[in-house]
Amino acid sequence: MRETFVALKHVSVWKRTAFVFFFVMVLVGYGFLAMVLYWKWFDNAPPVRSVYQHDKFVSRPVQSKEEAKQWEITEAKAGSVVYRYTEYCLLRPVTGEIKRHWENGLVYLAPTTFNIGRVGCYKRSFSLTVPPAAGHTSTFYQIIEYQINPIKTYLHRNKPIKLNIL
C-alpha cells in the first residue's frame, strides 16, 4: 500500500485526477447498467391486485358485494349515471392512468382519469355516464396503465361489462 502511494506521488496531479475521474465514471456506468437491468428483469411485481369486480353495473354507489348484487342493473337510459363496483389492493405507490371507453359499433371515449392511491385495499363504486346510443347493447372497457419504472409499464385490464341502453 505504501509503495503504491509512493508510486502515485511521482505521477502528475493531472494524471491522478484523470485516473480518479475515469474510475468514478466507470463506477457510475456500472451502477446505471445495474439499475437498468434491475428495472428490465427484476422489477416485475404488479402494482395492483384485483380482489373482486362485480360483473354488472349498479344503479347507485354501494359498499359491498351483497349491495352490488342487490342494486345490479342490465339496462339504463342514455345519459344516465351508472356505477361499477370493484374491490382491489394497491400494492405499490404508483400512479395509474385509467382509460375507459364504450363500444357498440361506435366507440365512445370516457374521460381519462388518474388514480393516485396509497398502498392498501379499497372498495369503490366508480361512476360512469351511459353513452347516447339508445336501443343498442354497449360494452364498457377499462384499462389502467401503471408506470412501474422509467422503462416498464403494467396494464391492468378489468373485465368488460355489457349494458342495454334504452
FIKOLZA-1660 file (N, C-alpha, C; in steps of 0.1 Angstrom, whole numbers, plus 5000, padded with zeros to 4 digits):
% residues 166
   i   px   py   pz ch aa at
   1 5008 4988 5000  A  M  N
   1 5000 5000 5000  A  M CA
   1 5009 5012 5000  A  M  C
   2 5019 5013 5009  A  R  N
   2 5028 5024 5010  A  R CA
   2 5035 5026 4996  A  R  C
   3 5039 5015 4990  A  E  N
   3 5046 5015 4977  A  E CA
   3 5037 5022 4967  A  E  C
   4 5024 5018 4967  A  T  N
   4 5015 5024 4957  A  T CA
   4 5014 5039 4959  A  T  C
   5 5013 5043 4971  A  F  N
   5 5012 5058 4974  A  F CA
   5 5024 5065 4970  A  F  C
   6 5036 5059 4972  A  V  N
   6 5048 5065 4968  A  V CA
   6 5049 5066 4953  A  V  C
   7 5045 5055 4947  A  A  N
   7 5045 5055 4932  A  A CA
   7 5036 5065 4926  A  A  C
   8 5024 5067 4932  A  L  N
   8 5014 5078 4928  A  L CA
   8 5019 5092 4931  A  L  C
   9 5028 5093 4940  A  K  N
   9 5034 5106 4944  A  K CA
   9 5042 5112 4932  A  K  C
  10 5048 5103 4924  A  H  N
  10 5056 5108 4913  A  H CA
  10 5048 5111 4900  A  H  C
  11 5035 5107 4900  A  V  N
  11 5026 5109 4889  A  V CA
  11 5021 5123 4890  A  V  C
  12 5019 5130 4879  A  S  N
  12 5015 5144 4879  A  S CA
  12 5001 5145 4884  A  S  C
  13 4997 5156 4890  A  V  N
  13 4984 5158 4895  A  V CA
  13 4973 5156 4884  A  V  C
  14 4976 5161 4872  A  W  N
  14 4966 5159 4862  A  W CA
  14 4963 5145 4859  A  W  C
  15 4973 5136 4858  A  K  N
  15 4971 5122 4856  A  K CA
  15 4964 5115 4867  A  K  C
  16 4967 5119 4879  A  R  N
  16 4959 5114 4891  A  R CA
  16 4945 5118 4890  A  R  C
  17 4942 5130 4887  A  T  N
  17 4929 5135 4886  A  T CA
  17 4921 5128 4875  A  T  C
  18 4928 5126 4863  A  A  N
  18 4922 5119 4852  A  A CA
  18 4919 5104 4856  A  A  C
  19 4928 5098 4863  A  F  N
  19 4926 5084 4867  A  F CA
  19 4914 5083 4877  A  F  C
  20 4913 5092 4887  A  V  N
  20 4902 5092 4896  A  V CA
  20 4889 5095 4889  A  V  C
  21 4889 5104 4879  A  F  N
  21 4877 5107 4872  A  F CA
  21 4872 5095 4864  A  F  C
  22 4882 5089 4857  A  F  N
  22 4879 5077 4849  A  F CA
  22 4873 5066 4858  A  F  C
  23 4879 5064 4869  A  F  N
  23 4874 5053 4879  A  F CA
  23 4860 5056 4883  A  F  C
  24 4857 5069 4887  A  V  N
  24 4844 5073 4891  A  V CA
  24 4834 5071 4880  A  V  C
  25 4837 5074 4868  A  M  N
  25 4828 5073 4857  A  M CA
  25 4825 5058 4854  A  M  C
  26 4835 5050 4855  A  V  N
  26 4833 5035 4853  A  V CA
  26 4823 5030 4864  A  V  C
  27 4825 5034 4876  A  L  N
  27 4816 5030 4887  A  L CA
  27 4802 5035 4884  A  L  C
  28 4800 5048 4880  A  V  N
  28 4787 5053 4877  A  V CA
  28 4781 5045 4865  A  V  C
  29 4789 5042 4855  A  G  N
  29 4784 5034 4844  A  G CA
  29 4779 5021 4848  A  G  C
  30 4786 5014 4857  A  Y  N
  30 4782 5001 4862  A  Y CA
  30 4769 5002 4870  A  Y  C
  31 4769 5012 4878  A  G  N
  31 4757 5015 4886  A  G CA
  31 4744 5017 4878  A  G  C
  32 4746 5025 4867  A  F  N
  32 4735 5028 4858  A  F CA
  32 4731 5015 4851  A  F  C
  33 4740 5007 4846  A  L  N
  33 4737 4994 4840  A  L CA
  33 4730 4985 4849  A  L  C
  34 4735 4984 4862  A  A  N
  34 4728 4975 4872  A  A CA
  34 4714 4980 4874  A  A  C
  35 4711 4993 4875  A  M  N
  35 4698 4998 4877  A  M CA
  35 4689 4995 4865  A  M  C
  36 4693 4996 4853  A  V  N
  36 4685 4993 4841  A  V CA
  36 4682 4978 4840  A  V  C
  37 4692 4970 4843  A  L  N
  37 4690 4955 4844  A  L CA
  37 4679 4952 4854  A  L  C
  38 4680 4958 4866  A  Y  N
  38 4670 4956 4876  A  Y CA
  38 4656 4960 4871  A  Y  C
  39 4655 4972 4865  A  W  N
  39 4642 4976 4860  A  W CA
  39 4637 4966 4850  A  W  C
  40 4645 4962 4841  A  K  N
  40 4641 4953 4830  A  K CA
  40 4637 4939 4834  A  K  C
  41 4645 4933 4843  A  W  N
  41 4642 4919 4846  A  W CA
  41 4638 4915 4860  A  W  C
  42 4639 4924 4870  A  F  N
  42 4636 4921 4883  A  F CA
  42 4624 4929 4889  A  F  C
  43 4622 4940 4884  A  D  N
  43 4611 4949 4889  A  D CA
  43 4598 4945 4882  A  D  C
  44 4592 4933 4885  A  N  N
  44 4581 4928 4878  A  N CA
  44 4568 4927 4886  A  N  C
  45 4569 4930 4899  A  A  N
  45 4557 4929 4907  A  A CA
  45 4546 4938 4903  A  A  C
  46 4534 4933 4900  A  P  N
  46 4523 4941 4896  A  P CA
  46 4519 4951 4907  A  P  C
  47 4515 4963 4904  A  P  N
  47 4512 4973 4914  A  P CA
  47 4498 4972 4920  A  P  C
  48 4490 4964 4913  A  V  N
  48 4476 4963 4918  A  V CA
  48 4471 4948 4917  A  V  C
  49 4463 4944 4927  A  R  N
  49 4457 4931 4926  A  R CA
  49 4442 4933 4927  A  R  C
  50 4435 4927 4918  A  S  N
  50 4420 4928 4918  A  S CA
  50 4415 4917 4927  A  S  C
  51 4407 4922 4937  A  V  N
  51 4401 4912 4946  A  V CA
  51 4387 4908 4941  A  V  C
  52 4379 4917 4937  A  Y  N
  52 4366 4914 4932  A  Y CA
  52 4361 4925 4923  A  Y  C
  53 4355 4921 4912  A  Q  N
  53 4349 4931 4902  A  Q CA
  53 4334 4926 4900  A  Q  C
  54 4325 4934 4903  A  H  N
  54 4311 4930 4900  A  H CA
  54 4309 4929 4885  A  H  C
  55 4302 4919 4881  A  D  N
  55 4301 4916 4866  A  D CA
  55 4290 4924 4859  A  D  C
  56 4282 4932 4867  A  K  N
  56 4272 4941 4861  A  K CA
  56 4274 4955 4867  A  K  C
  57 4267 4965 4861  A  F  N
  57 4267 4978 4867  A  F CA
  57 4257 4978 4878  A  F  C
  58 4258 4988 4887  A  V  N
  58 4248 4990 4897  A  V CA
  58 4242 5004 4896  A  V  C
  59 4230 5006 4901  A  S  N
  59 4223 5018 4899  A  S CA
  59 4226 5029 4909  A  S  C
  60 4234 5026 4919  A  R  N
  60 4237 5036 4929  A  R CA
  60 4251 5032 4935  A  R  C
  61 4258 5041 4942  A  P  N
  61 4271 5037 4949  A  P CA
  61 4268 5027 4960  A  P  C
  62 4276 5016 4960  A  V  N
  62 4275 5006 4970  A  V CA
  62 4288 5004 4977  A  V  C
  63 4288 4997 4988  A  Q  N
  63 4300 4994 4997  A  Q CA
  63 4303 4980 4999  A  Q  C
  64 4296 4970 4993  A  S  N
  64 4299 4956 4994  A  S CA
  64 4294 4948 4983  A  S  C
  65 4298 4936 4982  A  K  N
  65 4294 4926 4971  A  K CA
  65 4279 4924 4972  A  K  C
  66 4274 4922 4985  A  E  N
  66 4260 4920 4987  A  E CA
  66 4251 4931 4982  A  E  C
  67 4255 4943 4985  A  E  N
  67 4248 4955 4980  A  E CA
  67 4249 4956 4965  A  E  C
  68 4260 4953 4959  A  A  N
  68 4262 4953 4944  A  A CA
  68 4252 4943 4938  A  A  C
  69 4250 4931 4944  A  K  N
  69 4241 4922 4938  A  K CA
  69 4226 4927 4940  A  K  C
  70 4224 4934 4950  A  Q  N
  70 4210 4939 4953  A  Q CA
  70 4207 4950 4943  A  Q  C
  71 4216 4958 4939  A  W  N
  71 4213 4970 4931  A  W CA
  71 4218 4969 4916  A  W  C
  72 4222 4956 4912  A  E  N
  72 4227 4955 4898  A  E CA
  72 4217 4957 4888  A  E  C
  73 4221 4962 4876  A  I  N
  73 4212 4965 4865  A  I CA
  73 4218 4960 4852  A  I  C
  74 4209 4957 4842  A  T  N
  74 4214 4953 4829  A  T CA
  74 4209 4963 4819  A  T  C
  75 4201 4973 4823  A  E  N
  75 4196 4983 4813  A  E CA
  75 4197 4997 4820  A  E  C
  76 4199 5007 4812  A  A  N
  76 4200 5021 4817  A  A CA
  76 4196 5030 4805  A  A  C
  77 4191 5042 4809  A  K  N
  77 4188 5052 4798  A  K CA
  77 4201 5059 4794  A  K  C
  78 4201 5063 4781  A  A  N
  78 4213 5070 4776  A  A CA
  78 4214 5083 4784  A  A  C
  79 4226 5086 4788  A  G  N
  79 4229 5099 4795  A  G CA
  79 4228 5097 4810  A  G  C
  80 4223 5086 4815  A  S  N
  80 4222 5084 4830  A  S CA
  80 4235 5080 4835  A  S  C
  81 4236 5080 4849  A  V  N
  81 4248 5076 4855  A  V CA
  81 4247 5062 4861  A  V  C
  82 4257 5054 4859  A  V  N
  82 4257 5040 4865  A  V CA
  82 4270 5039 4872  A  V  C
  83 4271 5029 4880  A  Y  N
  83 4283 5027 4889  A  Y CA
  83 4289 5013 4886  A  Y  C
  84 4302 5012 4887  A  R  N
  84 4309 4999 4887  A  R CA
  84 4315 4997 4900  A  R  C
  85 4312 4986 4906  A  Y  N
  85 4317 4982 4920  A  Y CA
  85 4329 4973 4918  A  Y  C
  86 4340 4977 4925  A  T  N
  86 4352 4969 4925  A  T CA
  86 4359 4969 4938  A  T  C
  87 4366 4958 4941  A  E  N
  87 4375 4957 4953  A  E CA
  87 4389 4954 4948  A  E  C
  88 4399 4962 4952  A  Y  N
  88 4412 4960 4948  A  Y CA
  88 4422 4964 4959  A  Y  C
  89 4435 4959 4957  A  C  N
  89 4445 4962 4966  A  C CA
  89 4457 4969 4958  A  C  C
  90 4460 4981 4962  A  L  N
  90 4472 4988 4956  A  L CA
  90 4484 4983 4963  A  L  C
  91 4493 4977 4956  A  L  N
  91 4505 4971 4963  A  L CA
  91 4518 4980 4963  A  L  C
  92 4518 4990 4954  A  R  N
  92 4529 4999 4953  A  R CA
  92 4524 5013 4951  A  R  C
  93 4531 5023 4956  A  P  N
  93 4527 5037 4955  A  P CA
  93 4530 5042 4941  A  P  C
  94 4522 5038 4931  A  V  N
  94 4524 5043 4917  A  V CA
  94 4511 5049 4912  A  V  C
  95 4512 5058 4902  A  T  N
  95 4500 5065 4896  A  T CA
  95 4495 5056 4885  A  T  C
  96 4482 5055 4884  A  G  N
  96 4476 5047 4873  A  G CA
  96 4468 5057 4864  A  G  C
  97 4470 5055 4851  A  E  N
  97 4462 5063 4842  A  E CA
  97 4450 5054 4837  A  E  C
  98 4438 5058 4841  A  I  N
  98 4426 5050 4838  A  I CA
  98 4420 5054 4825  A  I  C
  99 4420 5044 4815  A  K  N
  99 4415 5047 4802  A  K CA
  99 4402 5038 4800  A  K  C
 100 4391 5045 4797  A  R  N
 100 4378 5038 4796  A  R CA
 100 4371 5042 4783  A  R  C
 101 4363 5032 4778  A  H  N
 101 4355 5035 4766  A  H CA
 101 4344 5025 4765  A  H  C
 102 4334 5029 4758  A  W  N
 102 4322 5021 4755  A  W CA
 102 4323 5018 4740  A  W  C
 103 4318 5005 4737  A  E  N
 103 4318 5001 4722  A  E CA
 103 4304 4995 4720  A  E  C
 104 4298 4999 4708  A  N  N
 104 4286 4993 4703  A  N CA
 104 4285 4994 4688  A  N  C
 105 4296 4992 4681  A  G  N
 105 4297 4995 4667  A  G CA
 105 4304 5009 4666  A  G  C
 106 4302 5018 4675  A  L  N
 106 4309 5030 4676  A  L CA
 106 4317 5030 4689  A  L  C
 107 4327 5038 4690  A  V  N
 107 4335 5039 4702  A  V CA
 107 4332 5052 4709  A  V  C
 108 4328 5052 4721  A  Y  N
 108 4326 5064 4729  A  Y CA
 108 4336 5064 4740  A  Y  C
 109 4345 5074 4740  A  L  N
 109 4356 5075 4749  A  L CA
 109 4351 5082 4762  A  L  C
 110 4353 5076 4773  A  A  N
 110 4350 5082 4786  A  A CA
 110 4363 5090 4790  A  A  C
 111 4361 5100 4799  A  P  N
 111 4373 5108 4802  A  P CA
 111 4384 5100 4809  A  P  C
 112 4396 5102 4805  A  T  N
 112 4408 5096 4811  A  T CA
 112 4410 5102 4825  A  T  C
 113 4412 5094 4835  A  T  N
 113 4415 5099 4848  A  T CA
 113 4428 5093 4853  A  T  C
 114 4432 5099 4865  A  F  N
 114 4444 5093 4871  A  F CA
 114 4441 5089 4885  A  F  C
 115 4446 5077 4889  A  N  N
 115 4444 5072 4902  A  N CA
 115 4457 5073 4909  A  N  C
 116 4457 5081 4920  A  I  N
 116 4469 5082 4928  A  I CA
 116 4464 5078 4942  A  I  C
 117 4467 5065 4945  A  G  N
 117 4463 5060 4958  A  G CA
 117 4474 5056 4967  A  G  C
 118 4471 5054 4979  A  R  N
 118 4480 5049 4989  A  R CA
 118 4480 5034 4988  A  R  C
 119 4491 5028 4992  A  V  N
 119 4491 5014 4993  A  V CA
 119 4481 5009 5003  A  V  C
 120 4473 4999 4999  A  G  N
 120 4462 4994 5008  A  G CA
 120 4451 4988 4999  A  G  C
 121 4441 4983 5006  A  C  N
 121 4430 4977 4999  A  C CA
 121 4417 4986 5000  A  C  C
 122 4410 4986 4989  A  Y  N
 122 4399 4995 4987  A  Y CA
 122 4386 4989 4982  A  Y  C
 123 4375 4994 4985  A  K  N
 123 4362 4990 4979  A  K CA
 123 4356 5003 4974  A  K  C
 124 4353 5003 4961  A  R  N
 124 4349 5015 4955  A  R CA
 124 4338 5013 4944  A  R  C
 125 4330 5023 4943  A  S  N
 125 4320 5024 4932  A  S CA
 125 4324 5036 4923  A  S  C
 126 4327 5033 4911  A  F  N
 126 4331 5044 4902  A  F CA
 126 4319 5047 4893  A  F  C
 127 4317 5060 4892  A  S  N
 127 4305 5065 4884  A  S CA
 127 4309 5066 4869  A  S  C
 128 4299 5064 4860  A  L  N
 128 4301 5065 4846  A  L CA
 128 4288 5070 4840  A  L  C
 129 4290 5078 4829  A  T  N
 129 4278 5083 4822  A  T CA
 129 4276 5074 4810  A  T  C
 130 4263 5069 4809  A  V  N
 130 4260 5060 4798  A  V CA
 130 4260 5068 4785  A  V  C
 131 4266 5062 4774  A  P  N
 131 4267 5070 4761  A  P CA
 131 4253 5071 4755  A  P  C
 132 4252 5081 4745  A  P  N
 132 4239 5083 4739  A  P CA
 132 4237 5074 4727  A  P  C
 133 4235 5061 4730  A  A  N
 133 4233 5051 4720  A  A CA
 133 4221 5043 4722  A  A  C
 134 4209 5050 4722  A  A  N
 134 4196 5043 4726  A  A CA
 134 4194 5031 4716  A  A  C
 135 4188 5021 4723  A  G  N
 135 4184 5009 4715  A  G CA
 135 4196 4999 4712  A  G  C
 136 4207 5001 4717  A  H  N
 136 4219 4993 4715  A  H CA
 136 4224 4987 4728  A  H  C
 137 4231 4976 4726  A  T  N
 137 4239 4970 4737  A  T CA
 137 4253 4975 4736  A  T  C
 138 4258 4981 4746  A  S  N
 138 4271 4986 4747  A  S CA
 138 4280 4978 4756  A  S  C
 139 4292 4977 4753  A  T  N
 139 4302 4971 4762  A  T CA
 139 4312 4981 4767  A  T  C
 140 4314 4981 4780  A  F  N
 140 4323 4990 4787  A  F CA
 140 4336 4983 4789  A  F  C
 141 4347 4990 4785  A  Y  N
 141 4361 4985 4787  A  Y CA
 141 4369 4995 4796  A  Y  C
 142 4377 4989 4804  A  Q  N
 142 4386 4998 4813  A  Q CA
 142 4399 4992 4814  A  Q  C
 143 4410 5000 4811  A  I  N
 143 4423 4996 4812  A  I CA
 143 4430 5006 4821  A  I  C
 144 4438 5001 4831  A  I  N
 144 4446 5010 4839  A  I CA
 144 4461 5008 4836  A  I  C
 145 4467 5018 4833  A  E  N
 145 4481 5018 4829  A  E CA
 145 4490 5023 4840  A  E  C
 146 4499 5015 4846  A  Y  N
 146 4507 5019 4857  A  Y CA
 146 4522 5020 4851  A  Y  C
 147 4528 5031 4854  A  Q  N
 147 4542 5033 4850  A  Q CA
 147 4550 5028 4862  A  Q  C
 148 4555 5016 4861  A  I  N
 148 4563 5009 4873  A  I CA
 148 4576 5016 4875  A  I  C
 149 4583 5018 4864  A  N  N
 149 4596 5024 4864  A  N CA
 149 4598 5031 4851  A  N  C
 150 4609 5038 4849  A  P  N
 150 4611 5046 4836  A  P CA
 150 4611 5038 4823  A  P  C
 151 4613 5025 4824  A  I  N
 151 4613 5017 4812  A  I CA
 151 4602 5006 4811  A  I  C
 152 4593 5005 4821  A  K  N
 152 4583 4994 4822  A  K CA
 152 4569 4999 4826  A  K  C
 153 4559 4995 4818  A  T  N
 153 4545 4998 4821  A  T CA
 153 4538 4985 4823  A  T  C
 154 4528 4986 4833  A  Y  N
 154 4520 4974 4836  A  Y CA
 154 4506 4978 4832  A  Y  C
 155 4499 4969 4824  A  L  N
 155 4485 4972 4821  A  L CA
 155 4476 4962 4829  A  L  C
 156 4466 4968 4835  A  H  N
 156 4456 4961 4843  A  H CA
 156 4443 4962 4836  A  H  C
 157 4438 4951 4830  A  R  N
 157 4425 4951 4823  A  R CA
 157 4414 4946 4831  A  R  C
 158 4404 4954 4833  A  N  N
 158 4392 4950 4840  A  N CA
 158 4383 4942 4830  A  N  C
 159 4375 4933 4836  A  K  N
 159 4365 4926 4828  A  K CA
 159 4355 4935 4821  A  K  C
 160 4352 4933 4808  A  P  N
 160 4342 4942 4802  A  P CA
 160 4328 4939 4807  A  P  C
 161 4320 4949 4807  A  I  N
 161 4306 4948 4812  A  I CA
 161 4297 4952 4800  A  I  C
 162 4286 4944 4798  A  K  N
 162 4276 4948 4788  A  K CA
 162 4265 4955 4795  A  K  C
 163 4258 4964 4787  A  L  N
 163 4247 4972 4792  A  L CA
 163 4238 4975 4781  A  L  C
 164 4225 4972 4782  A  N  N
 164 4215 4976 4772  A  N CA
 164 4211 4990 4775  A  N  C
 165 4212 4998 4764  A  I  N
 165 4208 5012 4766  A  I CA
 165 4194 5015 4760  A  I  C
 166 4186 5021 4768  A  L  N
 166 4172 5024 4765  A  L CA
 166 4171 5037 4758  A  L  C
% end
